[in-house]
Amino acid sequence: MSGGNLKEPTFPPELEREILEFAAFGDPSRIPTLLLVCRRVHRWLEPLVYRVLRLDKLQIVEPLAHALKSKPPGFLGHAVKHALVTVSYTHWTTASAWETLSEILLLNPNIFELVIKKYTSYTSNSSLRRIPTGMHPKRLIVQFTRDSGCDADLTEPLFSCVSHLTLCQASPAMSHETWDMWSHLATLPMLTHLCFTENIARGVLHQVLTECPNLLAVVILWQINSPSVSKPRMDAFARSTLKTNADPRVVLVTIPRFYDDWERGAWSGDDLWFRVDDFIAGKRRGIISDSTHVFE
């Protein structure tokens, strides 16, 4: 056979796409470069540009507004899987910027994961800065504060379909949490994974474990930069609060840069819940003692 009849070896398109998507997920900063390879690669990878959105960054609003106008219907709604948004008057000084973000969120009301920073009942009841009604995320992270009487309202439809819920109380020194404040946790029909900061856990952990039997994991979170500070506090919490309860579902973790860790996990899949489920599975298999709660 003459050399002129030989074809250049090629990957099957499915394998080529899998390799390129693996590279993109491994290092999202490569995506803009990979988009330039050729037209089919651009078609495969462009949705990944919008997969994880940090909507707390003001500079992303204008490109998103352009994308809304230039992309076909349904493109962004299908592409966006994880979104982080800050709900704050001081952060979003113009109504038009907030309207753009609300429009993005409403493209995928059943988004897989939504993170809300500076959520309070005062803000959520505002006509100017309100998470759009009709949002039903599967996973939800809520950072809130009780300053000025603000609260997190678990009766809102926003919480109705949540299976994985993280509650970050941002003013621990000013609050005394009780089960009366959080009893609606027991009414959330889909809830299987719950994470809350230490200040909430001290007031409600016992009731959560007894009143929410469908929970598969209960995480107590510290957001302290120094291990020399967080480790003794975690050990003290374990001794005082867990000494009579070796419930294998309880896990204690420290994540100093919580939102950066969230973003990395959203891209890689190796997120907090993946690590916690693996840790608890180790307890179930007897590899880790039931009395070990601190996850390093």
C-alpha positions, 0 to 999 in steps of 0.5 A: 500500500502506498504511503499516500493512502495512509490516513493520519491516526485520530482519536474518536471524537468522544475520547477527544472530548473527554480528554479536553474536558478532563484538562479543563476541569483539572485547571479551569484557567486553561479553558480560554486557551483550549477554546482556541484549539478549533471550532468543535473544541470551542463548542464542547468547552464553552459551557464550562466557562459558565459552570461555576460563577462567582457572582460576587465579582463586579467585573463579571456582570458586563460579560454575563449581560453580553452572554445573555444577549448573544447566546441561544435560549437555554444555553446559560441555564444548562451551563450554570451548575454552581453560583455564588452571589452576594446579597448586599446593598453596598455590594450592588450599588445599581439596580441594573447590575442586580437585575442582570444577576437575577436574570442569570439565576432565573435561567436555572431555577433548579440550579445544583448549588447556590451560595448566598453571602450576606443573606438576611431576612431583611435583605431577602424581603427587600424589593431591590436586593432579593434572591428571585422567587422560584429558586430551588437549589439542590445544595445551598450555602447561606452566610447570614448575620443576626445583626439588627435583628436579621435572621435566616428564614427556613420557611422560604421556598428557597429551602424547600428542595435542599438536600445539602445545607450549610448555615454560616452565622457570621456574628458568633459573638452576638448570638445565642442559638436555640432549637426554637430558632432552627426547629424548621430544619426538621420540616425540610423534606429533602435534607440529608446533609447539614453543616453549620458553624460552631456557634449554631452547633452548640445550641442545636446539635443534640436536637438536630440529631434526634429530630432530623433522623434522615440526616446522613451527615452533620458537620460542624464548621470552623473558619479559623486561619490558624490551626493552633487556634482551631484545633484546641477549639475543635478538641474542646467542642468534642470533649464537651458536646460529644462526650456522651454521643459517638454518633458517626454522622458528626464531623468537625472540620476547619476550612479557613478560606471557605469560599475558595475551597468551595470554588475548587470543590465545585470544579473538581468534585472533591468538595466538602461533602465528598470528603465528609461522606468518604470520612463517614464511610470509613467509620461505617467500615470500621476503618475510622473509630466512631468516636473520631469526629475531627476530620483533618 
